[in-house]
Amino acid sequence: MEKQYSNETITVVWKHELCIHSENCFHGLPRVFNPKQRPWVNIDAAESDRIVAQVKKCPSGALSYFYNATGKPAAEETVLKSGAIIAAKQPAQVQLEVDKKYLWCACGRSEKQPFCDATHKKTDVKPLVFEAEKKGEVWLCQCKQTKNPPYCDGTHRTL
């Protein structure tokens, strides 16, 4: 389930299935994020920049945002030692099939995260070719810091 809350500048997106109920949002900005009220997000209760700053602290990625004018969050690139950038600070839940090859984006620039779309050709970072160990749901890293690529190892929580 996904819900969106908009003001003139931004839209906050909440993905219920990703929420771990850490309450970081509530403790950081209780006028905006109050799970005891309906709707639980009052997008008009604070300035957009304060809301964006709080949304970025969501440890699970259940909260995200975009600017209404562009449909995208502000461009922020953290260039890593490898030359990659952080695509997202939460893993991507995907379904994989056995005996199928996948290209995991290692540069962080692909529009098809967590998979490669050949954007890496502008960098020195190459995608990782892998086959699923078993059929089913897995979590693939999008922060590009995992010690077990392409799979998420929780490193995103420290960024």
C-alpha positions as CSV (number, residue, x, y, z in Angstrom):
1,M,0.0,0.0,0.0
2,E,1.3,3.4,-0.9
3,K,-0.1,6.8,0.1
4,Q,0.9,10.2,-1.0
5,Y,0.7,13.5,0.9
6,S,1.2,16.8,-1.1
7,N,1.6,20.5,-0.5
8,E,2.4,23.1,-3.1
9,T,6.1,22.1,-3.2
10,I,6.6,18.5,-2.4
11,T,4.8,15.1,-2.2
12,V,5.7,12.7,0.6
13,V,5.3,9.0,-0.3
14,W,4.7,6.4,2.4
15,K,5.0,2.7,1.5
16,H,3.4,0.8,4.4
17,E,5.0,-2.6,3.5
18,L,8.5,-1.1,4.0
19,C,7.8,0.7,7.3
20,I,9.6,-0.8,10.3
21,H,7.9,1.6,12.7
22,S,11.1,3.1,14.1
23,E,9.2,6.3,14.8
24,N,12.1,8.4,13.6
25,C,9.6,10.6,11.7
26,F,7.3,11.1,14.7
27,H,10.1,11.9,17.1
28,G,11.9,14.2,14.6
29,L,8.8,16.1,13.4
30,P,5.7,15.2,15.4
31,R,3.6,18.1,14.0
32,V,3.9,16.5,10.6
33,F,4.2,12.7,11.4
34,N,1.7,11.6,14.0
35,P,0.5,8.0,13.8
36,K,-2.3,8.7,16.3
37,Q,-4.1,11.1,13.9
38,R,-5.7,10.5,10.5
39,P,-4.3,11.3,8.1
40,W,-1.1,10.5,10.0
41,V,0.9,12.9,7.8
42,N,0.0,16.6,8.0
43,I,2.1,17.9,5.1
44,D,1.1,21.5,5.9
45,A,2.4,21.5,9.5
46,A,6.0,22.4,8.6
47,E,8.2,23.9,5.9
48,S,8.9,21.6,3.0
49,D,12.7,21.7,3.6
50,R,12.2,20.5,7.2
51,I,9.9,17.7,6.0
52,V,12.4,16.6,3.3
53,A,15.2,16.6,5.9
54,Q,13.1,14.3,8.2
55,V,12.0,12.0,5.4
56,K,15.7,11.5,4.5
57,K,16.2,10.1,8.0
58,C,13.8,7.2,7.5
59,P,15.9,4.1,8.0
60,S,13.7,1.7,6.0
61,G,12.9,3.8,3.0
62,A,9.2,3.6,3.7
63,L,9.1,7.4,3.5
64,S,10.3,9.2,0.3
65,Y,9.6,12.5,-1.4
66,F,9.7,14.2,-4.7
67,Y,9.4,17.8,-5.8
68,N,6.0,18.4,-7.5
69,A,7.6,20.6,-10.3
70,T,10.1,17.9,-11.4
71,G,8.6,14.6,-10.1
72,K,12.1,13.8,-8.6
73,P,13.9,14.4,-5.3
74,A,16.7,17.0,-5.3
75,A,19.8,15.8,-7.1
76,E,22.2,14.7,-4.4
77,E,25.2,12.7,-5.3
78,T,27.6,11.2,-2.8
79,V,30.6,9.9,-4.8
80,L,32.1,6.9,-3.2
81,K,35.8,5.8,-3.4
82,S,34.9,3.3,-6.1
83,G,33.5,6.1,-8.3
84,A,30.0,4.9,-7.7
85,I,27.2,7.0,-6.2
86,I,24.5,6.0,-3.7
87,A,21.4,5.3,-5.7
88,A,19.2,4.9,-2.6
89,K,19.7,4.4,1.2
90,Q,17.4,1.3,1.2
91,P,17.6,-2.0,-0.6
92,A,15.3,-2.9,-3.5
93,Q,13.0,-5.9,-3.1
94,V,13.0,-8.0,-6.3
95,Q,11.9,-11.4,-7.5
96,L,14.7,-13.4,-9.1
97,E,14.7,-16.6,-11.2
98,V,17.2,-19.4,-11.2
99,D,19.4,-19.9,-14.3
100,K,18.9,-16.3,-15.4
101,K,21.7,-13.8,-15.6
102,Y,21.2,-10.3,-14.1
103,L,23.3,-7.1,-14.3
104,W,23.4,-5.3,-10.9
105,C,24.2,-1.6,-11.2
106,A,27.4,-1.0,-9.3
107,C,27.8,2.7,-10.4
108,G,24.5,3.9,-8.8
109,R,23.5,5.9,-11.9
110,S,21.1,3.6,-13.6
111,E,17.5,4.7,-13.9
112,K,16.4,1.0,-13.6
113,Q,17.8,0.5,-10.1
114,P,19.0,-2.0,-8.8
115,F,19.7,-3.2,-12.3
116,C,22.0,-1.8,-15.0
117,D,20.8,0.3,-17.9
118,A,24.4,0.9,-19.3
119,T,24.7,4.4,-17.7
120,H,28.0,3.1,-16.3
121,K,29.7,3.6,-19.7
122,K,30.3,7.2,-18.6
123,T,32.3,5.9,-15.6
124,D,35.0,3.4,-14.7
125,V,32.6,1.3,-12.6
126,K,31.3,-1.9,-14.3
127,P,28.1,-3.7,-13.4
128,L,28.1,-7.1,-11.6
129,V,26.8,-10.1,-13.6
130,F,25.2,-12.6,-11.3
131,E,22.8,-15.5,-11.2
132,A,20.2,-16.1,-8.5
133,E,21.2,-18.7,-6.0
134,K,17.5,-19.7,-5.7
135,K,14.2,-18.5,-7.1
136,G,12.3,-15.9,-5.0
137,E,12.3,-12.6,-3.3
138,V,15.7,-11.0,-2.4
139,W,16.9,-7.6,-1.3
140,L,19.5,-6.0,-3.6
141,C,21.8,-3.2,-2.4
142,Q,21.2,0.3,-3.8
143,C,23.7,2.1,-1.6
144,K,26.6,0.3,-3.4
145,Q,28.4,-0.3,-0.1
146,T,27.5,-3.9,0.6
147,K,30.2,-6.4,1.4
148,N,28.1,-9.1,-0.3
149,P,27.2,-7.6,-3.7
150,P,24.6,-7.5,-5.1
151,Y,22.8,-8.5,-1.9
152,C,22.0,-6.0,0.8
153,D,23.9,-6.6,4.0
154,G,22.5,-3.6,6.0
155,T,25.4,-1.2,5.4
156,H,22.9,1.4,4.3
157,R,21.8,1.9,7.9
158,T,25.2,3.4,8.7
159,L,25.2,6.0,5.9
